[in-house]
Amino acid sequence: MLVQEPILAPLTLYMGFIYGFLYLCFEAFPIAFEEYRGWDIGIGSLPFLSITVGALIGVVIFIVHTMTRMRRKLEAVGDAPEERLVPMIIGSVMMPTGIFWFAWHELKLEGGKESNNLSKIVITGGLAEWSKAID
């Protein structure tokens, strides 16, 4: 299949990276929030909600995209597989944004003390997961 459809090779590598990052988040979140910040296990598990929220947002966006723009293209042109790339392009921009934001947030110190702004954590994980869910 990779010989007949050359686009599958880079797409497969990209998706492997995306899912690899998702599973690394499952390892990094407890280290970042429980060990580094000293949160207990209950509070340290809350950032995992950002993954769920991001996945749900991504699914909703993909459904809306499929029901609106993609449906119009299918009716006008017929089969238009490249239309599935539109949400993926958005996600490919949001993925590095989420990674950078997560890394930046862990290193940021405010007045010598760690910043414990939970909204930043939820948005960071949500952005990263949103991009994965769209892909």
Sequence and secondary structure as in RCSB ss.txt:
>XXXX:A:sequence
MLVQEPILAPLTLYMGFIYGFLYLCFEAFPIAFEEYRGWDIGIGSLPFLSITVGALIGVVIFIVHTMTRMRRKLE
AVGDAPEERLVPMIIGSVMMPTGIFWFAWHELKLEGGKESNNLSKIVITGGLAEWSKAID
>XXXX:A:secstr
 TTT TTHHHHHHHHHHHHHHHHHHHHHHHIIIIIIT   HHHHTTTHHHHHHHHHHHHHHHHHHIIIIIHHHHH
HHS  GGGGHHHHHHHHHHHHHHHHHHHHHHH EETTEE   HHHHHHHHHHHHHHHHH 
